[in-house]
Every structure is written in C-alpha cells, then in structure tokens.
Amino acid sequence: MKKGFSGRVILASDHGGLELKNLLVDWLRKNKIEFHDAGTNSAESVDYPDYARLVAEGLLSGQFERGVLVCGTGIGMSIAANRYRGIRAALCHSTYTARMCRLHNDANVLCLGGRVLGSGEALEILETFLNTEFEGGRHQRRLEKIDP
C-alpha cells in the first residue's frame, strides 16, 4: 500500500459479492488496516439492503471512517446505502472513478460489483479509494447542498 490509510473500515456483501468481499478482507488484513466484516459469510441468498444498512449505521455511528459494499453489480448496494443521510456511496469501476469520488464527492462508501470486476482491478480500486483524501474547497459547497 502506498500512502497508508489509518482509519477503520467496515465492509459487507450479499451472496453475489461474497467472493470479492473475502478477497478485499484478505487484502485489508495483509495491509494491517483495521476492519470489521459485517457479513454475509455464506453463498446462501440474502437481501443486499440489510448489509447496506449495517455499513451505513457503522459509519454514521462514528466507529468507522470508510465503508465498502459488494454485490453482483454494485448497483443495488449503492442505491440502498445512499438512502441514509450522511452516506455518500459511489459505485466505482476504475481507479479513476475511485479517485474522483473521494477528491470531489468525499464518498465514504465504495461499492463494487463482484460479478463485473476482476480481482486485481478491484484491489487497485480499493487502495485508491482508501488513499485519496477529499479536496474540499468548491466541492465542500456542493456537498453542503446535498446534506445541508
């Protein structure tokens, strides 16, 4: 890992994102980043909004600085997580979108698609998301219009 994210991460997935979530957990462990795996830990079908809620609540409680959600496409998780005031969940498919969601949008939840991303690409996206800081400035004004 390049810069060294020092916060705590909460992550979760549904059954469609389980394999990728487990890969991300291994990467976080290897890079000595504190994390909490909120599930699921089975390939049995589950409802993604339940896991988006767990991550949102963890972030909003102040226990964690960033969240990661994984489902088959990342779409369902991003929709569900963005229902919570104060959550800015971004579905990312590249390191560029991961960097921009942090720089300009101060996204606090990364959403990934376990069935649409390769493992190497997903790990690079996670690393970029964790190591990019919010730029502030004119972007802060825009965020205040979203969550006044």
N, C-alpha and C positions, 0 to 999 in steps of 0.2 A: 504494500500500500504506500502511496506516495506521500501524502501530507500528514495523515494521522488524525482522523476523526476521533474525538474524545467523548462524545455523548453516548447515551444509551439508545438502543434500537429495539422496537417491538415489531415483530413480523408474524404474519399468518397467511394461510392459504385455504382454498377449498380443495376438493379432491383433484380438480383439473390442474392445480398449481403445486400439488404436493411434491412432486419430484424436483421441480426447480427450487421450491422453498427449502428443501433439505440441502440442496447444493449451496444455497445462499447461507444457510446456518453453518455449514462446514467452513465456508469462506470467512464468515464473521469470527468463528472460533479460532481459525488459523491466524487471523489478523488481530486477535486479542481485543475485539470490540465487544463491549458488554451488550447483551441482548436478551430478550425474552421471546421464546417461541410460543405463541398463543394458539397453535394448532392450525389445522387439523393434522392428525398424525396417522391417518388411515386413508386408504383409497376408496372407502365407502362414501357414497354420495352424501354431501352436506350442502347447506344453504349459505352461499357466499355473504349475504348481508350480516349474518351472525358474526362472522370473522372480521368484517369491516368495522362493525360496532366495537369489538374488543380492542382493535388497534386504535380507533378514534378515541375511545374512552381512556386508553392508556396514555395517549398524547395529551389529551385535554386535562388529565389529572396532574400533569407535570412530571410524571415518573419517567417519561421518555422524551427524547429530543426529535427523533425521526421514526417513521413507520414505513413498513414495506408490506404490500399486499400482492398476492399472486393468485390468479385464477386461470382458466384456459386461455382467455384473450387479454385479460386485464381490464376489459371494459366494464364488466359488472361490478368489480371491486371499486373502480374509480367512481362510478355512479353512486354506489352505496356510501362510500366514505365521504364524498362531497356533500352529503345531506347534513353533515354535522357542522355547525357554526364553528369556525376556527380551524377547520381542516381544509387543507389545500392539497388534494390528491392529484397527481399527474401521471397519466399513462405514458410511459416512455418506451420508444423502440430503438433508440440510439443514444450514444454518449452525448451527441449534440442536444437532443431534447432533454436529457437528464441535466446537463449543464445549464441550459436556458431556464428550465423550470425552477432551478434554485436561484440563479442570478436575478431573474426578472420577476418571478412569482413567489419566491420564498416557499415553495412547495415543501410540505412537511411529511407527505406520504408519497412513496414511489410505488406505482402499480405496474406490474409486469404480467405478460402473457406466457404461461408455461408451455403452451402449445404453439407459440409463434416465434419464440426466441431460442437461439442456440445457447448453450451453457456459457461459452466463452464471452459472447456478446452480453449476456445478462450480468455476468460478473463485472465486466467493464462498466456497464451502466450503473450498477450498484456503487462501485468505487467512485465514479464521477459524482453521483448524487450525494454521497456522504462527504466528499472532499470539496464541494463547491459551496461557497458562502453567498448569502444574499447581498446584492449590490446596494440596495437601499435607494436613496435619492428619489428621483421621479417615480421609481417603481413603488416606493412606500406609499406615496399619494394614491396610486391606483389601487393598492391593496386595501387602503382605508375606505375606498368606495365599495369594496366587496363586503367587508366586515366592519361597518362603522362602529 
